[in-house]
């Protein structure tokens, strides 16, 4: 099962560090994938949830692309991600039940039915045994290492 650190969080929300490059890399170094929030403004890339906060470059995205799940926060970011022809796994969603990522995974809103391609968002790992569905992975603020 793929375990995805939501904005880099692994032991609960940490708004002061979420989406910061160092925080993301720390989660990756500990063996997790990471969901990040990407903005593209005037040809510059930023990470941040509600607004752009941390400037990054394409090298950061491509170097860690195999471990990143890129939530595009504006149309320009979505255009960039889709132009990479699947080299960056990205998606756009609000509160949709399901969203298809550029690499063919189904980003799934909490409590919705799942199939093998689904990544269920915000399900803490300790609730997996209570979940009656099939999953490819979870994206959560609470992850523990095996």
KEPA-471888 format. One record per atom (N, C-alpha, C): residue in one letter; x, y, z. Coordinates in nm, 4 decimals, m for minus. Example, Ala and Ser with C-alpha at 12.3 -4.5 7.8 and 13.67 -1.06 7.14 Angstrom:
<rs>
  resn         u         v         w
     a    1.3190   m0.5690    0.7800
     a    1.2300   m0.4500    0.7800
     a    1.3200   m0.3300    0.7800
     s    1.2850   m0.2250    0.7080
     s    1.3670   m0.1060    0.7140
     s    1.2900    0.0030    0.7870
</rs>
This chain:
<rs>
  resn         u         v         w
     x    0.0837   m0.1177    0.0000
     x    0.0000    0.0000    0.0000
     x    0.0889    0.1250    0.0000
     x    0.0549    0.2194   m0.0851
     x    0.1287    0.3457   m0.0916
     x    0.0827    0.4336    0.0245
     x    0.1785    0.4877    0.0980
     x    0.1477    0.5815    0.2063
     x    0.1975    0.7195    0.1653
     x    0.1040    0.8138    0.1582
     x    0.1338    0.9484    0.1087
     x    0.1168    1.0482    0.2224
     x    0.2246    1.1181    0.2529
     x    0.2224    1.2206    0.3576
     x    0.1550    1.3462    0.3026
     x    0.0417    1.3800    0.3591
     x   m0.0353    1.4962    0.3168
     x    0.0405    1.6250    0.3493
     x    0.0902    1.6924    0.2436
     x    0.1709    1.8147    0.2581
     x    0.2989    1.7916    0.3380
     x    0.3417    1.6664    0.3490
     x    0.4608    1.6316    0.4248
     x    0.4324    1.5848    0.5659
     x    0.3078    1.5981    0.6102
     x    0.2709    1.5580    0.7463
     x    0.2730    1.4064    0.7603
     x    0.3272    1.3596    0.8727
     x    0.3250    1.2159    0.9021
     x    0.2750    1.1877    1.0436
     x    0.2788    1.2895    1.1309
     x    0.2371    1.2693    1.2698
     x    0.1381    1.3768    1.3129
     x    0.0490    1.4112    1.2218
     x   m0.0522    1.5126    1.2483
     x   m0.0226    1.6408    1.1726
     x   m0.1252    1.7248    1.1577
     x   m0.1064    1.8510    1.0857
     x    0.0008    1.9382    1.1513
     x    0.0787    2.0049    1.0679
     x    0.1827    2.0963    1.1138
     x    0.1823    2.2165    1.0198
     x    0.0842    2.3071    1.0353
     x    0.0670    2.4175    0.9402
     x    0.1916    2.5032    0.9188
     x    0.2776    2.5128    1.0187
     x    0.3967    2.5959    1.0046
     x    0.4974    2.5358    0.9067
     x    0.4944    2.4045    0.8869
     x    0.5929    2.3386    0.8007
     x    0.5330    2.2779    0.6740
     x    0.4021    2.2624    0.6687
     x    0.3387    2.1974    0.5549
     x    0.3817    2.2606    0.4231
     x    0.4125    2.1758    0.3270
     x    0.4521    2.2144    0.1921
     x    0.5903    2.2775    0.1822
     x    0.6628    2.2894    0.2927
     x    0.7987    2.3442    0.2803
     x    0.8886    2.2355    0.2208
     x    0.9786    2.2727    0.1313
     x    1.0623    2.1716    0.0654
     x    1.1362    2.0806    0.1636
     x    1.1927    2.1348    0.2698
     x    1.2644    2.0520    0.3667
     x    1.1740    1.9511    0.4343
     x    1.0534    1.9907    0.4652
     x    0.9553    1.9025    0.5296
     x    0.9159    1.7895    0.4343
     x    0.8959    1.8252    0.3082
     x    0.8627    1.7265    0.2057
     x    0.9764    1.6252    0.1923
     x    1.0988    1.6756    0.1828
     x    1.2145    1.5863    0.1667
     x    1.2348    1.4972    0.2886
     x    1.2048    1.5482    0.4072
     x    1.2156    1.4666    0.5280
     x    1.1194    1.3482    0.5206
     x    0.9971    1.3720    0.4784
     x    0.8996    1.2627    0.4659
     x    0.9438    1.1629    0.3595
     x    0.9970    1.2118    0.2479
     x    1.0458    1.1229    0.1427
     x    1.1623    1.0393    0.1948
     x    1.2548    1.1036    0.2670
     x    1.3693    1.0315    0.3238
     x    1.3249    0.9211    0.4200
     x    1.2089    0.9386    0.4819
     x    1.1574    0.8387    0.5755
     x    1.0749    0.7308    0.5052
     x    1.0706    0.7368    0.3706
     x    1.0080    0.6307    0.2933
     x    0.8671    0.6573    0.2451
     x    0.8158    0.7769    0.2672
     x    0.6795    0.8083    0.2255
     x    0.6784    0.8828    0.0931
     x    0.5691    0.8701    0.0192
     x    0.5397    0.9618   m0.0898
     x    0.4827    1.0880   m0.0260
     x    0.4695    1.1963   m0.1028
     x    0.4141    1.3212   m0.0488
     x    0.3153    1.3847   m0.1447
     x    0.2058    1.4301   m0.0901
     x    0.1132    1.5156   m0.1629
     x    0.1582    1.6584   m0.1373
     x    0.1749    1.7349   m0.2454
     x    0.2141    1.8756   m0.2335
     x    0.1144    1.9617   m0.3091
     x    0.1068    2.0880   m0.2711
     x    0.0183    2.1837   m0.3360
     x    0.1031    2.2775   m0.4207
     x    0.0792    2.2784   m0.5525
     x    0.1617    2.3542   m0.6461
     x    0.0852    2.4696   m0.7094
     x    0.1492    2.5861   m0.7092
     x    0.1009    2.7059   m0.7772
     x    0.2022    2.7422   m0.8856
     x    0.1540    2.7902   m0.9998
     x    0.2404    2.8466   m1.1027
     x    0.1909    2.9880   m1.1282
     x    0.2753    3.0849   m1.0945
     x    0.2391    3.2267   m1.1054
     x    0.3504    3.2994   m1.1792
     x    0.3142    3.3592   m1.2923
     x    0.4110    3.4334   m1.3741
     x    0.5369    3.3507   m1.3990
     x    0.5163    3.2244   m1.4379
     x    0.6230    3.1296   m1.4713
     x    0.7134    3.0935   m1.3538
     x    0.6695    3.1170   m1.2317
     x    0.7429    3.0752   m1.1132
     x    0.6563    2.9773   m1.0341
     x    0.7215    2.8756   m0.9787
     x    0.6503    2.7704   m0.9054
     x    0.6628    2.7907   m0.7558
     x    0.5523    2.7640   m0.6879
     x    0.5472    2.7782   m0.5430
     x    0.4693    2.6613   m0.4841
     x    0.5065    2.6236   m0.3632
     x    0.4289    2.5286   m0.2850
     x    0.3534    2.6058   m0.1787
     x    0.2339    2.5607   m0.1467
     x    0.1535    2.6238   m0.0431
     x    0.0086    2.5837   m0.0591
     x   m0.0610    2.5703    0.0507
     x   m0.1997    2.5242    0.0422
     x   m0.2959    2.6354    0.0015
     x   m0.3179    2.7320    0.0869
     x   m0.4145    2.8375    0.0581
     x   m0.3568    2.9487   m0.0275
     x   m0.2255    2.9573   m0.0310
     x   m0.1583    3.0599   m0.1109
     x   m0.0152    3.0137   m0.1371
     x    0.0486    3.0728   m0.2381
     x    0.1889    3.0365   m0.2649
     x    0.2765    3.0745   m0.1461
     x    0.3645    2.9834   m0.1047
     x    0.4468    3.0110    0.0120
     x    0.5948    2.9838   m0.0063
     x    0.6301    2.8754   m0.0760
     x    0.7696    2.8343   m0.0887
     x    0.8055    2.8222   m0.2365
     x    0.8994    2.9025   m0.2807
     x    0.9408    2.8982   m0.4202
     x    1.0233    2.7716   m0.4446
     x    0.9906    2.7003   m0.5521
     x    1.0649    2.5820   m0.5952
     x    1.0890    2.5945   m0.7452
     x    1.1732    2.5074   m0.7966
     x    1.1951    2.5078   m0.9405
     x    1.1580    2.3719   m0.9994
     x    1.1609    2.3651   m1.1317
     x    1.1257    2.2400   m1.1991
     x    1.2159    2.1259   m1.1546
     x    1.3415    2.1548   m1.1263
     x    1.4353    2.0507   m1.0854
     x    1.3835    1.9773   m0.9616
     x    1.3315    2.0509   m0.8641
     x    1.2757    1.9898   m0.7430
     x    1.1645    1.8925   m0.7806
     x    1.0734    1.9359   m0.8673
     x    0.9602    1.8518   m0.9045
     x    1.0042    1.7276   m0.9810
     x    1.0958    1.7457   m1.0770
     x    1.1382    1.6314   m1.1575
     x    1.2281    1.5361   m1.0797
     x    1.3133    1.5895   m0.9931
     x    1.4038    1.5042   m0.9165
     x    1.3274    1.4090   m0.8245
     x    1.2172    1.4559   m0.7685
     x    1.1402    1.3750   m0.6737
     x    1.0047    1.3315   m0.7300
     x    0.9889    1.3419   m0.8609
     x    0.8602    1.3149   m0.9254
     x    0.8038    1.1775   m0.8926
     x    0.8891    1.0786   m0.8780
     x    0.8400    0.9427   m0.8498
     x    0.7731    0.9322   m0.7137
     x    0.7964    1.0291   m0.6253
     x    0.7420    1.0241   m0.4890
     x    0.6402    1.1354   m0.4607
     x    0.6132    1.2204   m0.5618
     x    0.5247    1.3350   m0.5408
     x    0.3884    1.3136   m0.6053
     x    0.2872    1.3591   m0.5358
     x    0.1497    1.3637   m0.5832
     x    0.1126    1.5114   m0.5814
     x    0.1054    1.5726   m0.6981
     x    0.0999    1.7180   m0.7106
     x   m0.0445    1.7657   m0.7261
     x   m0.0934    1.8296   m0.6209
     x   m0.2262    1.8906   m0.6230
     x   m0.2112    2.0299   m0.6830
     x   m0.2583    2.0459   m0.8049
     x   m0.2479    2.1738   m0.8749
     x   m0.3502    2.2712   m0.8173
     x   m0.3010    2.3865   m0.7747
     x   m0.3874    2.4829   m0.7068
     x   m0.4406    2.5913   m0.7991
     x   m0.3859    2.6021   m0.9210
     x   m0.4420    2.6954   m1.0179
     x   m0.4288    2.6340   m1.1568
     x   m0.4966    2.6940   m1.2535
     x   m0.5003    2.6405   m1.3888
     x   m0.3610    2.6340   m1.4505
     x   m0.2784    2.7324   m1.4219
     x   m0.1437    2.7345   m1.4777
     x   m0.0613    2.6151   m1.4289
     x   m0.0738    2.5811   m1.3009
     x   m0.0038    2.4643   m1.2470
     x   m0.0548    2.3365   m1.3138
     x   m0.1847    2.3274   m1.3329
     x   m0.2422    2.2106   m1.3995
     x   m0.1919    2.2004   m1.5432
     x   m0.1832    2.3140   m1.6123
     x   m0.1294    2.3139   m1.7478
     x    0.0141    2.2655   m1.7524
     x    0.0949    2.3109   m1.6576
     x    0.2343    2.2670   m1.6525
     x    0.2426    2.1166   m1.6280
     x    0.1715    2.0680   m1.5283
     x    0.1790    1.9261   m1.4936
     x    0.1332    1.8388   m1.6100
     x    0.0248    1.8754   m1.6748
     x   m0.0223    1.7938   m1.7874
     x    0.0735    1.8003   m1.9052
     x    0.1497    1.9080   m1.9174
     x    0.2460    1.9182   m2.0278
     x    0.3670    1.8277   m2.0080
     x    0.3853    1.7723   m1.8884
     x    0.4995    1.6841   m1.8635
     x    0.4719    1.5411   m1.9095
     x    0.3557    1.5183   m1.9681
     x    0.3174    1.3897   m2.0268
     x    0.3327    1.2726   m1.9301
     x    0.2893    1.2930   m1.8081
     x    0.2911    1.1863   m1.7092
     x    0.4188    1.1765   m1.6289
     x    0.5173    1.2601   m1.6574
     x    0.6406    1.2569   m1.5786
     x    0.6191    1.3115   m1.4382
     x    0.5195    1.3962   m1.4216
     x    0.4801    1.4442   m1.2896
     x    0.3361    1.3991   m1.2672
     x    0.3122    1.3324   m1.1563
     x    0.1797    1.2812   m1.1240
     x    0.1005    1.3918   m1.0557
     x    0.0060    1.4491   m1.1277
     x   m0.0696    1.5614   m1.0734
     x   m0.2184    1.5450   m1.0909
     x   m0.2902    1.6359   m1.0273
     x   m0.4368    1.6332   m1.0331
     x   m0.4910    1.7675   m0.9870
     x   m0.6167    1.7898   m1.0154
     x   m0.6928    1.9036   m0.9665
     x   m0.8169    1.8469   m0.8999
     x   m0.8514    1.8959   m0.7845
     x   m0.9794    1.8580   m0.7236
     x   m1.0204    1.9619   m0.6210
     x   m1.1476    1.9617   m0.5920
     x   m1.2035    2.0424   m0.4835
     x   m1.2619    1.9447   m0.3830
     x   m1.3889    1.9141   m0.4007
     x   m1.4543    1.8151   m0.3159
     x   m1.5203    1.7080   m0.4015
     x   m1.4569    1.6801   m0.5161
     x   m1.5088    1.5781   m0.6064
     x   m1.5009    1.4421   m0.5387
     x   m1.5962    1.3555   m0.5678
     x   m1.5896    1.2201   m0.5149
     x   m1.4641    1.1493   m0.5652
     x   m1.4332    1.1690   m0.6939
     x   m1.3189    1.1029   m0.7562
     x   m1.2521    1.1997   m0.8532
     x   m1.1197    1.1920   m0.8587
     x   m1.0414    1.2698   m0.9531
     x   m0.9332    1.1794   m1.0093
     x   m0.9145    1.1822   m1.1399
     x   m0.8116    1.1012   m1.2029
     x   m0.6800    1.1770   m1.2053
     x   m0.5716    1.1149   m1.1579
     x   m0.4402    1.1783   m1.1649
     x   m0.3824    1.1567   m1.3047
     x   m0.2801    1.2349   m1.3378
     x   m0.2199    1.2226   m1.4701
     x   m0.1524    1.0883   m1.4916
     x   m0.1273    1.0133   m1.3843
     x   m0.0690    0.8800   m1.3973
     x   m0.1724    0.7687   m1.3790
     x   m0.2999    0.8045   m1.3849
     x   m0.4043    0.7036   m1.3881
     x   m0.4539    0.6502   m1.2552
     x   m0.4191    0.7161   m1.1454
     x   m0.4722    0.6770   m1.0152
     x   m0.6014    0.7537   m0.9889
     x   m0.6846    0.6976   m0.9052
     x   m0.8128    0.7623   m0.8732
     x   m0.8016    0.8226   m0.7331
     x   m0.7902    0.9550   m0.7269
     x   m0.7830    1.0296   m0.6009
     x   m0.9243    1.0316   m0.5462
     x   m0.9451    0.9765   m0.4270
     x   m1.0793    0.9460   m0.3783
     x   m1.1114    1.0213   m0.2499
     x   m1.2230    1.0905   m0.2524
     x   m1.2706    1.1648   m0.1361
     x   m1.3027    1.0667   m0.0229
     x   m1.2824    1.1082    0.1020
     x   m1.3091    1.0185    0.2150
     x   m1.4505    0.9606    0.2130
     x   m1.4612    0.8401    0.2553
     x   m1.5855    0.7638    0.2720
     x   m1.6484    0.7167    0.1409
     x   m1.5855    0.7399    0.0270
     x   m1.6418    0.6944   m0.1001
     x   m1.5972    0.5510   m0.1275
     x   m1.6744    0.4796   m0.2076
     x   m1.6394    0.3430   m0.2467
     x   m1.5075    0.3448   m0.3234
     x   m1.4334    0.2353   m0.3154
     x   m1.3030    0.2290   m0.3802
     x   m1.2868    0.1025   m0.4635
     x   m1.1887    0.1097   m0.5546
     x   m1.1404   m0.0058   m0.6293
     x   m0.9880   m0.0038   m0.6198
     x   m0.9212   m0.0999   m0.6816
     x   m0.7764   m0.1158   m0.6634
     x   m0.6931    0.0065   m0.7021
     x   m0.7411    0.0922   m0.7911
     x   m0.6636    0.2080   m0.8355
     x   m0.6814    0.3302   m0.7456
     x   m0.7575    0.3189   m0.6388
     x   m0.7930    0.4348   m0.5563
     x   m0.6872    0.4696   m0.4518
     x   m0.6668    0.5994   m0.4391
     x   m0.5918    0.6576   m0.3280
     x   m0.6963    0.7273   m0.2421
     x   m0.7159    0.6794   m0.1213
     x   m0.8169    0.7370   m0.0326
     x   m0.7529    0.8478    0.0499
     x   m0.8136    0.9643    0.0458
     x   m0.7567    1.0837    0.1081
     x   m0.8032    1.0956    0.2531
     x   m0.7076    1.1243    0.3408
     x   m0.7297    1.1548    0.4823
     x   m0.7783    1.0375    0.5661
     x   m0.7495    0.9167    0.5233
     x   m0.7821    0.8004    0.6063
     x   m0.6608    0.7675    0.6925
     x   m0.6721    0.7827    0.8232
     x   m0.5585    0.7444    0.9082
     x   m0.5327    0.5946    0.8963
     x   m0.4058    0.5533    0.8976
     x   m0.3741    0.4114    0.8812
     x   m0.4441    0.3204    0.9812
     x   m0.4677    0.3675    1.1037
     x   m0.5308    0.2807    1.2030
     x   m0.6775    0.2539    1.1706
     x   m0.7353    0.3252    1.0722
     x   m0.8731    0.3002    1.0322
     x   m0.8832    0.2072    0.9114
     x   m0.7695    0.1671    0.8548
     x   m0.7736    0.0807    0.7373
     x   m0.8471   m0.0490    0.7674
     x   m0.8245   m0.1059    0.8850
     x   m0.8906   m0.2324    0.9176
     x   m1.0428   m0.2157    0.9256
     x   m1.0903   m0.0929    0.9510
     x   m1.2336   m0.0668    0.9551
     x   m1.2903   m0.0342    0.8175
     x   m1.2017   m0.0097    0.7199
     x   m1.2456    0.0305    0.5874
     x   m1.2792   m0.0923    0.5047
     x   m1.3986   m0.0949    0.4504
     x   m1.4440   m0.2089    0.3713
     x   m1.4307   m0.1761    0.2228
     x   m1.3081   m0.1747    0.1719
     x   m1.2873   m0.1462    0.0309
     x   m1.1481   m0.1847   m0.0120
     x   m1.1222   m0.1708   m0.1390
     x   m0.9907   m0.2000   m0.1942
     x   m0.9189   m0.0689   m0.2182
     x   m0.7883   m0.0674   m0.1957
     x   m0.7122    0.0566   m0.2071
     x   m0.5760    0.0328   m0.2700
     x   m0.5294    0.1328   m0.3430
     x   m0.3899    0.1377   m0.3878
     x   m0.3055    0.2065   m0.2804
     x   m0.3666    0.3042   m0.2112
     x   m0.2928    0.3759   m0.1083
     x   m0.3805    0.4721   m0.0315
     x   m0.3154    0.5393    0.0644
     x   m0.3831    0.6407    0.1439
     x   m0.2985    0.7665    0.1457
     x   m0.3656    0.8797    0.1594
     x   m0.3002    1.0080    0.1801
     x   m0.3521    1.0601    0.3133
     x   m0.2608    1.0830    0.4071
     x   m0.3012    1.1177    0.5426
     x   m0.1989    1.2072    0.6103
     x   m0.2452    1.2795    0.7107
     x   m0.1546    1.3566    0.7992
     x   m0.0929    1.2655    0.9046
     x   m0.1457    1.1461    0.9189
     x   m0.1001    1.0522    1.0218
     x   m0.0528    0.9236    0.9554
     x    0.0764    0.9044    0.9497
     x    0.1332    0.7835    0.8913
     x    0.2326    0.7250    0.9892
     x    0.2425    0.5961    0.9899
     x    0.3449    0.5338    1.0719
     x    0.4261    0.4423    0.9830
     x    0.5510    0.4278    1.0179
     x    0.6379    0.3423    0.9401
     x    0.6161    0.1978    0.9816
     x    0.6273    0.1078    0.8831
     x    0.6139   m0.0351    0.9120
     x    0.7413   m0.0885    0.9726
</rs>
